Amino acid sequence: GDLTEIGEKGINLSGGQKQRVSLARAVYNNADVYLLDDPLSAVDSHVGKHIFNKVVGPKGLLRNKTRILVTHGVHWLPLVDTIVVIIDGKISEQGSYETLVSRDGAFAQFLKQYLTQENDEDEEDPEVHRIKSKILERIDSVTSGTDATGKSEDDEVVTALRNRIKSPAKPPLARSISSIETVTGKGQWKDAKD
């Protein structure tokens, strides 16, 4: 329960338990805006699905709050209101999942590349696997904009996204937002202009 002693700095907790305690504390805080930096990364897939459905998702405890979710979990993207793709600190694309996939731009190309190259060794919840398969199916149904060489006009952007996801080095705090950000709730984003 919420009165359980967990030790100084959570010494008795695993990474996933610390993540869940942090999220629970945030929910108890009852704020208007929640910035969630990959809260599902330290938990396994079935726990992540439960947390998304019961807390972060469109039917969760925070459904009437503005939620900014930074995630590498692409299988959650069809369930969010707005997706913002950021490359090198600039907004590359934004819109609903359907809009971005239909546009067949850098976002759709990245998803296709990511899902076709993803390693299937990961232990995965069957529902998460089904969602990923549906995402790939939907993207494959969109006509690809390739030139005579067979290269997409968005290859450079897709490569930049792929490199940002693979990068093991921790970026400085000002640049710690991941390549793909999802926005749920009532928040609005404005394009960054030079």
C-alpha positions as CSV (number, residue, x, y, z in Angstrom):
1,G,0.0,0.0,0.0
2,D,0.9,3.7,0.0
3,L,2.2,3.5,3.6
4,T,4.7,0.7,2.9
5,E,8.3,1.7,3.8
6,I,10.5,1.1,0.8
7,G,13.9,2.1,2.2
8,E,16.2,5.0,1.6
9,K,16.1,6.1,-2.1
10,G,14.2,2.9,-3.0
11,I,17.1,0.7,-2.3
12,N,14.8,-2.3,-1.8
13,L,13.0,-1.9,-5.1
14,S,13.7,-3.1,-8.6
15,G,13.8,-0.7,-11.6
16,G,10.3,-1.6,-12.5
17,Q,9.0,-1.2,-9.0
18,K,10.7,2.2,-8.8
19,Q,9.0,3.2,-12.1
20,R,5.6,2.1,-10.8
21,V,6.1,4.0,-7.5
22,S,7.1,7.2,-9.4
23,L,4.1,6.9,-11.6
24,A,1.8,6.3,-8.6
25,R,3.2,9.4,-6.9
26,A,2.6,11.4,-10.0
27,V,-1.0,10.3,-10.2
28,Y,-1.6,11.0,-6.5
29,N,-0.3,14.5,-7.1
30,N,-3.3,15.2,-9.3
31,A,-1.6,17.7,-11.6
32,D,-3.1,19.2,-14.8
33,V,-0.2,18.2,-17.0
34,Y,2.0,15.0,-16.9
35,L,5.3,14.7,-18.6
36,L,6.1,11.0,-18.7
37,D,9.6,10.1,-19.9
38,D,9.3,6.5,-21.1
39,P,7.4,5.2,-17.9
40,L,6.9,1.8,-19.5
41,S,10.6,1.1,-20.3
42,A,11.5,-0.6,-17.0
43,V,8.5,-2.9,-16.8
44,D,7.8,-6.0,-18.9
45,S,5.2,-5.9,-21.7
46,H,2.2,-7.2,-19.8
47,V,2.8,-4.8,-16.9
48,G,3.4,-2.0,-19.4
49,K,0.1,-2.8,-21.1
50,H,-1.7,-2.8,-17.8
51,I,-0.2,0.6,-16.8
52,F,-1.0,2.1,-20.2
53,N,-4.6,0.9,-20.1
54,K,-5.3,1.7,-16.5
55,V,-3.3,5.0,-16.1
56,V,-1.9,6.7,-19.2
57,G,-4.2,5.6,-22.0
58,P,-7.5,7.1,-23.2
59,K,-9.5,5.1,-20.6
60,G,-6.9,5.4,-17.8
61,L,-6.9,7.4,-14.6
62,L,-5.2,10.4,-16.4
63,R,-7.7,10.4,-19.3
64,N,-8.9,14.0,-18.5
65,K,-5.4,15.3,-18.0
66,T,-2.8,16.5,-20.5
67,R,-0.3,13.7,-20.9
68,I,2.9,14.1,-22.8
69,L,4.3,10.6,-23.2
70,V,7.9,10.1,-24.5
71,T,8.2,6.5,-25.6
72,H,10.0,4.0,-27.7
73,G,6.9,1.7,-27.5
74,V,5.6,2.2,-31.1
75,H,2.7,-0.2,-30.4
76,W,1.1,2.5,-28.3
77,L,1.0,5.1,-31.1
78,P,-2.4,4.1,-32.6
79,L,-3.9,4.8,-29.2
80,V,-2.8,8.4,-28.7
81,D,-4.4,11.6,-29.8
82,T,-1.4,13.4,-31.4
83,I,2.0,12.2,-32.4
84,V,4.9,14.7,-32.6
85,V,8.1,13.5,-34.4
86,I,11.1,15.5,-33.4
87,I,14.4,15.3,-35.3
88,D,17.4,17.3,-34.2
89,G,15.2,19.5,-31.9
90,K,12.8,20.4,-34.6
91,I,9.3,19.1,-35.2
92,S,9.4,17.1,-38.4
93,E,5.8,15.9,-38.5
94,Q,2.7,16.0,-36.2
95,G,-0.8,14.7,-36.4
96,S,-2.9,11.7,-35.5
97,Y,-1.6,8.2,-36.1
98,E,-3.9,7.7,-39.1
99,T,-2.9,11.1,-40.6
100,L,0.8,10.4,-40.4
101,V,0.6,6.9,-41.7
102,S,-1.6,8.0,-44.6
103,R,0.8,10.8,-45.4
104,D,3.5,8.1,-46.0
105,G,6.2,10.5,-44.8
106,A,9.2,10.0,-42.5
107,F,7.1,8.7,-39.7
108,A,5.4,6.0,-41.7
109,Q,8.7,5.0,-43.3
110,F,10.4,4.9,-39.9
111,L,7.6,2.7,-38.5
112,K,7.8,0.3,-41.4
113,Q,11.6,0.0,-41.2
114,Y,11.5,-0.3,-37.4
115,L,8.8,-3.0,-37.4
116,T,10.4,-5.1,-40.2
117,Q,13.9,-5.0,-38.6
118,E,12.8,-5.4,-35.0
119,N,14.3,-8.4,-33.2
120,D,11.7,-11.0,-32.3
121,E,13.7,-12.3,-29.4
122,D,12.0,-9.9,-27.0
123,E,9.5,-11.6,-24.7
124,E,6.3,-9.9,-25.8
125,D,2.7,-9.9,-24.8
126,P,0.5,-11.5,-27.5
127,E,-1.7,-8.5,-27.7
128,V,1.3,-6.2,-28.2
129,H,2.6,-8.4,-30.9
130,R,-0.9,-8.3,-32.6
131,I,-0.9,-4.5,-32.4
132,K,2.6,-4.3,-34.0
133,S,1.5,-6.6,-36.7
134,K,-1.6,-4.5,-37.5
135,I,0.6,-1.3,-37.6
136,L,2.9,-3.0,-40.1
137,E,0.0,-4.2,-42.1
138,R,-1.5,-0.7,-42.2
139,I,1.8,0.9,-43.2
140,D,2.3,-1.7,-46.0
141,S,-1.1,-0.8,-47.4
142,V,0.0,2.8,-48.0
143,T,1.7,3.4,-51.3
144,S,5.4,4.2,-50.9
145,G,6.8,7.3,-52.5
146,T,10.0,6.0,-54.1
147,D,12.1,7.4,-56.9
148,A,13.6,5.5,-59.8
149,T,16.5,4.3,-57.6
150,G,14.0,2.8,-55.2
151,K,15.0,5.1,-52.4
152,S,12.3,7.0,-50.5
153,E,12.5,10.8,-50.5
154,D,12.4,10.5,-46.7
155,D,15.3,8.1,-46.3
156,E,17.5,10.7,-44.7
157,V,14.9,11.5,-42.1
158,V,14.2,7.8,-41.4
159,T,17.9,7.1,-41.0
160,A,18.1,10.0,-38.5
161,L,15.2,8.6,-36.5
162,R,16.7,5.1,-36.6
163,N,20.1,6.4,-35.4
164,R,18.5,8.4,-32.5
165,I,16.6,5.3,-31.3
166,K,19.8,3.1,-31.5
167,S,22.1,5.7,-29.9
168,P,23.3,4.2,-26.5
169,A,24.8,7.5,-25.3
170,K,22.6,9.6,-23.0
171,P,22.1,13.1,-24.6
172,P,22.4,16.2,-22.5
173,L,19.3,17.1,-20.4
174,A,18.1,19.8,-22.9
175,R,18.1,17.2,-25.7
176,S,16.8,14.2,-23.7
177,I,13.5,14.0,-25.4
178,S,13.3,10.9,-27.6
179,S,13.0,10.9,-31.4
180,I,9.3,10.0,-31.2
181,E,7.0,11.7,-28.7
182,T,3.4,11.1,-28.3
183,V,1.0,13.6,-27.0
184,T,-2.3,12.7,-25.4
185,G,-4.9,14.9,-23.8
186,K,-5.7,18.5,-24.5
187,G,-2.2,20.0,-25.2
188,Q,-1.4,21.8,-28.4
189,W,2.1,21.9,-30.1
190,K,3.3,24.7,-32.4
191,D,6.0,24.0,-35.1
192,A,9.4,25.3,-34.2
193,K,10.4,28.0,-36.7
194,D,13.9,29.3,-37.4
